[in-house]
Amino acid sequence: MVFGRRKPAISMQVPHGDPSADEQPRPLGDAPHWRREHFIPVTRHALIELLASRDDLTPADRRRLRDLSRVLMATLHHEFHEYALRIGASYAPFDPDADTRSVAEWTGEDRTRFQGDLFETFDEVLRRANYERLTRLQIEEAVGAASDWGVRLHVEFSVFDRLEVYARGDVIGRRKRRTWRSLFREEEVDVPIYQRLVVLFALRPHPALDPDVDATAVYAKLFKNIPKVDIDMLLPGSRIRMTLIDRGKIFLPTVSGAAVTVAKIVKGALWAALTGTIWGLIAFLSFIIGTIGYGVRTFFGYLRTKDKYQLSLTRNLYYQNLDNNAGVFHRLLDEAESQECREVLIAYFLLWKQAPESGWTETELDRASESFIRSLIEVEVDFECHDALAKLLRLGLAERRDPEHYVAVSPNRSLERLDAAWDRAFTPS
């Protein structure tokens, strides 16, 4: 997403779930999903143990399943290593944390090509990790709004040469708050949250950026449990917007104090002019000094209010930041690899142990996979069956019985095929 001039912010009405459906507090990690997603929330190692511990498996089946899983993970790891190499090569000219010396001179054309490759490859990885790319409208809707745990900001979109935001885990969380509407009693409310949020951006030189920011770099940020309306807290080039109450705390005392001071100055000036004494002049000067002091006090009050907001912003994000820059790429590569492994293992296991000899259609496998995941971890998942079948066919772990039905290849034969593919991968061309 390439940004030019900033569009006006759009106010967003955030829908809430029915609070009567679940009035009990629940941990954020167990929050109900706003909608079903492709993401399977269980580690690959836990999934292998869950599958291998099923009662319908013989000891020989368990051994073969673990062997197949181990070789499958190694095969997928090799595939994703290629992604790591591509991202590493593309990110080299833009890494703000690099501690190595460059031995190449990159032209402007080189940097443009590398940046395009970086964003394109990272998009592929994030989609394989089951993240969804947010649209420009979704980002703009969050600007200027704030949850009860965020701060209101003004975002200068013109600082971005390119900005991409990805999210996963569209859930309804439960958080505690105190507001004047509840007479400052603690209450729990539903909050639409992204469990994971990735921000990838390139900057251009701009007055809104801090002087020490490298505008030639590309930055990646990974956060957890971000309220949807607080996305703008994660973007650079933002300025704090104080609420009307905070503005009133500054404006009203300033106006009233200035009016009183002006009245006293006029009164003091008249008295000094009429008396013509040194005491009248001293009184007049004291009024002037008092006015200056009041202005200084008001100014520092304004700075304290801004500091309060900045502290709130820092405190909110301190524990929600998971990784930065090159670390984000490595972490998400591992997530994508793990997701691919989970999808393949579930689809293969069900075709192997639960499908009839004639096999299953894609629709039958999809329904069986979603029901199976629900029985394992009690989470509704939109299983990406088409993608899982494509990987099974590519790896040689499944075959078509006819144009519509698929069957699993036996574990022993699957191991032979994976082993042959592994040998081919390391055979010099």
N, C-alpha and C positions, 0 to 999 in steps of 0.2 A: 504494500500500500504506500504510494508516494504522496506526500503531503505538500500542499502549497500554502495558500493563505488560510487562516483559520475560519471555519464556519461558526455561526452562533451556536451556543449550546442548546440542546433540546431537553426539556424537562421530561423526566421519565416517571410514570406511575408504576411502582413495583407491585406486582400481584403477590399476595400472601396466601399461604396454605390455610386450611381450616384449623384454627387453634384448638377447636373442640375435639379434633380427631386424635390428638395425643397431648394431653395436658401435662404429662410427666417430663421432667428434665431429661435430656438425653445427650450423651457426648457428641461432639461435632463429627467425629469419625463414623458414628452410627446414624447420622442424619438421614432422613428419607430422601430419596432422589426426587427431584422436580420432574424429571423425565428419564426414560430408560436410555442407557448409553452402551457403546460397544465395550467399554473398559471392564475388565474382569478383576475385581479387587481381592486377589489372593496371590501370594508369591508362587513362582513356578515350583520351588522345592516343596512348599506346603501342598500344592496341588498333586505333585507326584506321590507324596505320602498318602494323601487322601484316596487317590486312585488305587495305589498298591495295597492299601489296607482293607479293601472291600472284601466281603465274605465270599463273593462269587468268583474269586480268583484262586487258583491253585498256587502252591509255592513256586512251581516252574513258571507260571504266568507272571507272578510278582517279579521274579528274577529277570525274565525277558523284558517286562515293562520298564524296569529300572535301567537295564542295559540300553534299551532303545531310547529312553529319555536322555541318558547321558550323551549318547552319540548325536541325538537330535540337537541338544543344547550346544554342543561343540560345532555342529554344522551351521546353525544359525549365528553363533558368535563369529564364525569366520565371515559370513555374509555381511554382518554389521561392522566388522572390522574395515571393510571397504568403504562404508559410509564414514567411519572415523577418519580414514586417510583423506577422503575427499574434503571433509569439513576442516580438517587440520590444515590442508594446503590452501583452502580458500580463505580461512580465517587469519592466516599468518600476517597479511599486511594490515589487519585491523584490530589485532588483539591489544587492548590497552594495558594488559598485565604481563606482556611477554618480557622475559629476562634473557632472551637470546639475541644475538646480533644478526641482522639481515645481511645476506651476501648477494642479494639481487637488487637491482634498481627497477622499481615498478613505475611504469608510466600511468598517466591518467586513464588510458584505455585498459591497461592491465587491471587497475583497481576496480574499474566499472565491471569488467568481466568477472573478477573474483567475487565481488559483492553479489552479483546476480547469481553465481553458482552457489554461494553460501546460503542465501535466502531460499533458493530453490531446493537445495539438498536438505536443509533444515525443515522445510515444509514437508518433504517426503517422510522424514524421520518422525515428525510430530504426528502426522496422520497415521503412521504405522503404530505409534504409541497411543492412538485413539484420542488425540486432542482435536478440537475444532477451532478453526480460525474465526475470530470475531470480525464482523464487518465494521466499516467506518461509522455507520449509524449507531451500532451497539457501543462503540467507544465514545462517541459524542454524547450519547444519552446519559453517560455517567458523569460528564463534565458539569461542574457547578452544583451537583447534588452531593449529599453526604449522609451516611448512616449515622446512628447514634454513637458509633465508635470511630468515625473518621472526622476529617475536617473539610471545609469547603475550599475549593481551589479554582483558580483561573489558569487554564492550560494554554500556552502559546504554541499552537500546532505548527507554526512556521519554523520552529527550531528543528523539525524533523526533515531529513532528506528521505527517509523511509521508516515506516513504523508498522510492525505486525504484532498482534496480540492473539494468543491461543489459550483456550480454557478446557478444563476437563473436570468432571464432577459437579454437575449442575444440580445442587441440592438445596434443601431447606434446613438450615441449622437453627439451633435455639441458643439465644444469648440473653444475658441479664442486663437490665438498664434501670435507671432512675430518671424520671422526667417530672416536670411541674404538673403534667396532666394526671399523674398518679400520686401527686403530693410527695414526690421523691421517695415513695416506697419502692422497694425492689420488685421488678416484675420480669417474667420471661416472655420473649416474643419470637416469632418466626422471622428468620432473616435469609433471603435468597443469597446463596454463597457459591463461589467457584472454589472447589477444593484445591485445584492447582491452576495457576495462571502464569503464563510465559510471556515476557515482553522482549522483543528483538527490535532494535532500532539503530539507525544511522543518523547522525546529526549534520547540521550545516552551521557555519559560524553565525552567531546571533547574540545581540546584547543581553537577552534573557538568560543566557548560560553563564555559569560561574567562570571566571578567568582561567581556572586550572583544569577545566574540562577539555579533553582532547576531541575536537570536533571531527577529526579524521578517522576515529575509531568506530567500531561497531560494538554495541553493548547488548548483552543478554542477561535477563533477570528472571529468576524463578521464585514464585511466592506460593504460600498455602493459605487456604481459608480466607479469601478476600471477598467481602460483600460486593455484590455487583455494582452498587452505586459508588464504590470507593476505588474504582480502577484508576481514576485520575491521580490518586495518591502515589501511584507507581511511576509516573511519567516525569521526566526532567523538564525544566523550563516552566514550572508551575509556580504561581504566586498564591499565597494564602488569602482567602476572602473571609473577612470577619462577618459575623452575623449582625443583624440589626440591633440586637441587644448590646453586643460589644461596641458597635459604633455609637450607640446611644450613651454608653458609659463614658465615652470620650467626648462626644459632641456636646451633650447637654451641660455637663459641668463647665466645659470650655466657654460656651456661649454665655451662661449665667455669670460665670466668674469674670469674663471679659466685660460684660455690661456693668457689673458692680465696680470693677476697677476703673473703667472709663468715667463712671459717675464720680468716683473719688478723685480721679485726676483732675476733672473739671472743677470740682469743689476745691481741691488743693491749689490749683492754678489761680482761681479767683481769690482765694484767701491770701496767697503769696503776693498777688498783684495789689490787693487792697492794703495789706499790712506793710509790704515793702521791707520786711525784716529778714534777717538771716535765718530765723526759725521757720519762716514761711518757705524760704528756698529749700531748706533741709527737708521739710515736710513734702514739698513737691517732688524732690529727687527720690525720696523714700517710696512715694507712690509709683514712680517710674521703675525703680528697682523691683518693687513688688510685682509689677505687671510682667517684667521680664522673667522673674522667678516662677510666676504662675505658668507662663508659656513653656518654660523648660520642664516644669513638673508635668504638664500635660503631654509634652512630647515623649518623655521617658515612660509615662503611663501607656502611651500607644506602643512603644517598643516592648514593654513588659507583656502587653496583650499579644503581640505578634510572637514573642518568645514562648508564651504559653501554648499557642497553636502549634508552633514548630516542635516543641517538646511532645505534644500530643501526637503529632505526625510521626516523629521518631520512635516513640514508645509503641505505637500501633504496629509499625513495620519491623521493629527489631526482631521479634520472635516469629515473624511471618516470612522472612526472607530465607529461602532454602539454599540458593546458590547463585553465582554470578559468573558471567562471561564464559571462558573455556570450560569451567566446571559445569555449567548448564548443559553444554553440548554433550559432555561425557555422561552426565546423569541421565539425560533423556534418551541417548543412544541405548543405554542399559535398559531403560523402561520399555522402549520399543521392542528390543530383542526379547525381553521377558513376556510382553504381550503376545508376540508372534508365537512364542513357545507354548503359552497357555492355550491359545486357540487351536493350534495343531494337535496338542495332546488330548484335549477334550473331544475334538471331532474324530480323531483316530480311535480313541478308546471306545466311543459309542458305536462306531462302525464295526469295530472288532468284537465287542462283547455283547452289544444289545441289538444290533440290526439283524434282520433275518438273512438267510443265505442269499436271497435275491437282492439284498442291499436296500438302501434308502434313497429316496429322492432328496434334492436339496431342501425342499420345504419340510420333509419329514425329519431330516437331520437337524434343521434349524430349530424346530419345535422341541425335539428331544434334547438338544443342547441347552436351550433356555430352561427347560424343566429340570434338567440334571444340575445345572448351576444353582438354581433356586433351592434344590434339595440339599446341595452341599454347603452353601454359605448364606442362604436365605436373603439373596439379593436379586432383584429383577434386572436382567441384562439383555440388551438387544444384541444377540450373538451375531457376529459378522460371518455368517455361514459361507457365503460365496467366496470370500477371501480365504477362509480356512480350507475349503475344498481345493481352491487353486493351488495353495501351498502343498497340500497332501499329494496332488497329482504331480506337481513339479518335483517334489522330493522322492516320488516313487512309493509313497506309503499307502496310496489308494489307487483304485482303477475304476473305470466305467464298466458296469455290467451291460448296460445298454445306453441309449442316448439320455436317459433320465435317472438311472439308478447307479449308485456308487457302492463299492465294497472295499473293505480294508484288506491290505496285503498282510500276510502273516508276519508276526514279529521277527522271526528268523530271516525271512526273505527281505523284510524291510531293513534289517541290520546289514544284510549283504549289499543292498542298494546304496545305503548311506555310506557304507565303507568304500564302495567303488567310487561314489561321487567325491568322497574325501581324498582318495588317491588321485583322481583326475585334477582336483583343485591344486595339488602340489606337484603336478607333472610339468616340467618345463615345456613351453610351446616351441 
